[in-house]
Amino acid sequence: MGGDISFFTFTVPNYILAVLTYTMLGRFVLSLLFANRPEAVIYKAFVQITDPVVKVVRFVTPAMVAPPLVLVLSLFWLTGLRIALFLVNRLLGIGPTGIS
């Protein structure tokens, strides 16, 4: 049963971070495509989902960084969090152990 807990302590946060990462990537691509039409429904949905992450990254980022670059920095931060999650779980011995 101990394997079940270790599976969920890695998989659930990793899944959430992966969804946020790919949604952030989608927002970046849509911001390039719909630059002249910010009222597009799909773009507004991506903005609503990813705005909390962007606000946190904007808070820790210097003010001289342009707003489009904050999206790119958000992608780097989310990817870094996924890597850190893997490494911490691996060090604690509760991460994925490979194919069995």
C-alpha positions as CSV (number, residue, x, y, z in Angstrom):
1,M,0.0,0.0,0.0
2,G,2.9,2.4,0.6
3,G,3.5,2.5,-3.2
4,D,0.1,4.0,-3.7
5,I,0.8,7.0,-1.6
6,S,4.2,7.6,-3.2
7,F,2.5,7.3,-6.6
8,F,0.0,10.0,-5.8
9,T,2.5,12.4,-4.1
10,F,4.4,12.6,-7.4
11,T,1.7,12.0,-10.1
12,V,-1.0,14.4,-9.0
13,P,1.3,17.5,-8.5
14,N,3.2,16.6,-11.7
15,Y,-0.1,16.3,-13.6
16,I,-1.3,19.7,-12.3
17,L,2.0,21.4,-13.2
18,A,2.0,19.7,-16.7
19,V,-1.5,21.0,-17.4
20,L,-0.5,24.5,-16.3
21,T,2.7,24.3,-18.4
22,Y,0.9,23.3,-21.6
23,T,-1.9,25.8,-20.9
24,M,0.7,28.5,-20.5
25,L,2.3,27.4,-23.8
26,G,-1.2,27.6,-25.4
27,R,-1.7,31.1,-24.0
28,F,1.6,32.2,-25.5
29,V,0.8,30.8,-28.9
30,L,-2.7,32.3,-28.8
31,S,-1.4,35.7,-27.8
32,L,0.7,35.7,-31.0
33,L,-2.3,34.6,-33.1
34,F,-5.0,36.8,-31.5
35,A,-2.9,39.9,-30.8
36,N,-5.4,42.1,-32.6
37,R,-8.5,40.3,-31.2
38,P,-8.2,39.9,-27.4
39,E,-12.0,39.3,-27.2
40,A,-11.7,35.8,-28.7
41,V,-13.3,33.3,-26.4
42,I,-10.6,30.7,-26.5
43,Y,-8.0,33.3,-25.7
44,K,-10.0,34.6,-22.8
45,A,-10.4,31.1,-21.4
46,F,-6.6,30.5,-21.5
47,V,-6.0,33.9,-19.9
48,Q,-8.5,33.1,-17.1
49,I,-6.8,29.7,-16.4
50,T,-3.3,31.0,-16.5
51,D,-3.7,34.4,-14.9
52,P,-2.9,33.3,-11.3
53,V,0.4,31.8,-12.4
54,V,1.3,34.9,-14.5
55,K,0.4,37.2,-11.5
56,V,2.8,35.3,-9.2
57,V,5.6,35.4,-11.8
58,R,4.9,39.1,-12.4
59,F,5.3,39.7,-8.6
60,V,8.7,38.0,-8.4
61,T,9.9,39.4,-11.8
62,P,11.5,42.9,-12.1
63,A,9.2,45.6,-13.5
64,M,11.5,46.2,-16.5
65,V,10.6,42.8,-18.0
66,A,8.0,43.2,-20.8
67,P,4.6,41.5,-20.3
68,P,5.0,39.0,-23.2
69,L,8.3,37.8,-21.6
70,V,6.5,37.1,-18.4
71,L,4.6,34.4,-20.2
72,V,7.9,32.8,-21.3
73,L,9.3,33.2,-17.7
74,S,6.2,31.5,-16.4
75,L,6.9,28.5,-18.7
76,F,10.4,28.3,-17.3
77,W,9.3,28.5,-13.7
78,L,6.6,25.8,-14.2
79,T,9.2,23.6,-16.0
80,G,11.6,24.2,-13.1
81,L,9.0,23.3,-10.6
82,R,8.3,20.0,-12.4
83,I,12.0,19.2,-12.4
84,A,12.3,20.1,-8.7
85,L,9.3,18.0,-7.9
86,F,10.9,15.0,-9.6
87,L,14.2,15.5,-7.9
88,V,12.8,16.0,-4.4
89,N,10.6,12.9,-4.8
90,R,13.5,11.0,-6.1
91,L,15.7,12.1,-3.2
92,L,13.0,11.1,-0.7
93,G,12.7,7.7,-2.4
94,I,9.0,8.2,-3.3
95,G,9.4,9.2,-6.9
96,P,8.9,7.0,-9.9
97,T,11.3,4.1,-10.0
98,G,11.1,3.2,-13.7
99,I,9.4,0.4,-15.6
100,S,8.6,-2.7,-13.5
